[in-house]
Amino acid sequence: MISQWQLRAAFAARLSDMYGREVPAYTTLVDVSREVNEDVLRDRGADAERLGSIGRVTAERHGAVRVGTPQEMQQVARVFGALGMHPVGFYDLREAAASAVPVVSTAFRPVDGEELARNPFRVFTSMLTPADPRFFDAGLRSRLETFLAGRELFPPELLALADRAEAAKELPDEDAERFLELAVGAFELSPEPVDKTWYETLEKVSAVAADIGGVRSTHINHLTPRVLDIDALYRRMTERGIEMIDTIQGPPAWKGPDVLLRQTSFRALAEPRAMRTPAGSVISGALRVRFGEVEARGIALTREGRARYDRLLGLVDEEAARRADADRSEIARALWAEHFPDTERALAAEGLGYFTYRVPADRPRTGGRPPAALAGLLDQGWIEAEPIVYEDFLPRSAAGIFQSNLSDEGSRDNDQAGAAYDSDWLSGAIGREVLDPFALYERQQQHSLVRVARELGLDGTPG
C-alpha cells in the first residue's frame, strides 16, 4: 500500500520532472537553487538548517495551478485531499494587484508537523471570478461561464481514485500508479489548439483570465523550489542570462531574522502553442503565461507580527513615493531596522513570531522556581525556542509576481463594486473548511508551551 505522504512525494517529483521537460529554464532554476543551498550549508553549517533540514529544503516545492469555477476548485480539492493536503488561507489577488488579476486563491498543503517534515509540498490554487463586474460585463460573464461549464479538467476515474485515497489514507500499488499517472496528466500543457479570438477577448481583460478561461484544460503554471539565499540565486540566474523580474517580493534582506516569505521569478517565457483562427485553420502561435518562481522561507509571524509587517509595507510605499530617486530596498532595510526586532529572542519575547518551546535536555536540574513569564524563561535558559517555518503565502507578494509577468495591466472598471468572495464563501463552494493559518501556528506553539509547563511544574502556560 502507498500512503498519502508517499503519494504526495511521488506526485511532487513527477510533476517536477514533467514541468522540467515543458519549461527547461525551470531545470536551470532547480540546479542553481541546489548549488546555492550547498554553498550556504558549507558556509553556515548547522545554522543553515535552522528553518528546515537541507533534505527537506532541497526536496521542497510549491506548485501553482488555476481553475475557473467553484466546481473545478471542489474537484481539485479532492485530488489534493488524496495527497493529505488541506485548503489553508484565503488570498484575494483582485485587491492586492494594481493590474487586473481577477482571481481568489487558497493553498493546499499538509497541516500536521510530521506530515510537513515528510514532504511539505503545497499548491497555490487560484480561481477565476467571472461574477466580478469590475472585470467582466454581463455579456462576457455569460460567455465565459458557458465556456467553463463545457470543459472537463479532471476525469471521473481520477476523482474516484482520489476519493478512495482520501478516505483510506492510502492506495494499493496499482491504483496508486494509475492515480499518479492521471493526476500528473491533468496538469500537463495540452496540445489542443487554442481558440485565438476567444483567448484574445479575455486577454484584453487580463492575461490571467485568458490563461484560465481561454483554454479547455489547465496546467501547472509554475513550480517553485526553495532556496536558502534568494539574493545569491537572483545574481546567479542573471549571470546565466536568465531574465529575472525586477525585484524580490516580500521582506527585505537585512541583518535580522528571516520572516515570512521572499519570492522572485524569471520572466514568463514565450511558449509555442497551436492557435485556431476564426476561419478554422490551425496556425503556430506563442503564449507568455508561465514563469519560474523561487522562494526563501522564514519564521511565521503572529497576527500582531503580521500587522507590523503590513504597516511597514505601507511605510515603505509612502517613503518610496516621497523619495522617487531612492533605492526601495534601502528604504525597506532602514525601516525594518527601526521598527522590527533584529533577533529571534526578541521576536519570541514580544509575541511577534511563532516558535515551539522545549526544556533543554542538558539543562542542570538545580533548585529554584522558574519564572512564569515566557521572556524570563528564555533569558534564564529554562527553555529554548525553535522557530516555526512560515508555510503559507502573502497576497501582495503573489500578486506582485503575477503582475511582474504580465505584458500589460489589462482592464478593470473601478466604478463598479467588486463581487464579494471570502474564506467562508470558498469553504462553502468547495465543501471543505478553509483553515486559518494563524490558528494552525498558534496550536503548534501552544502545544509546546503546555509540555514545557508540565515539565517545569508551572501552574499555567507561560505567557
Buried (B, 14 or more C-beta within 10 A) or exposed (E): EBBBBBBBBBBBBBBBEBBBEBBEBBBBBBEBBBBBBBBBBEEEEEEBBBBBEBEBBBBBBBBBBBBBBBBBBBBBBBBBBBBBBBBBBBBBBBEBBEBBBBBBBBBBBBBEBEBBBBBBBBBBBBBBBBBBBBBBEEEBBEBBBEBBEEBEBBEEEBBEBBBBBBEEEBBEEEBBEBBBEBBBEBBBBBEEBBBBEBBEBBBBBBBBBBBBBBBBBBBBBBBBBBBBBBBBBBBBBEEEEBEBBEBBBBBBBBEBBBBBBBBBBBBBBEBEBBBBEEEEEEEEBEBBBBBBBBBBBBBBBBEEBBEBBEEBBEBBEEBBEEEEEEEBBEBBBBBBEEEBBEEBBBBBBBBBBBBBBBBEEEBEEEEEEBBBEBBBBBEEEBBBBBBBBBBBBBBBBBBBBBBBBBEEBBEBEEEEEBBEBEBEBBBEBBEBBBBEBBEBBBEBBBBBBBBBBEBBEBEEBBE
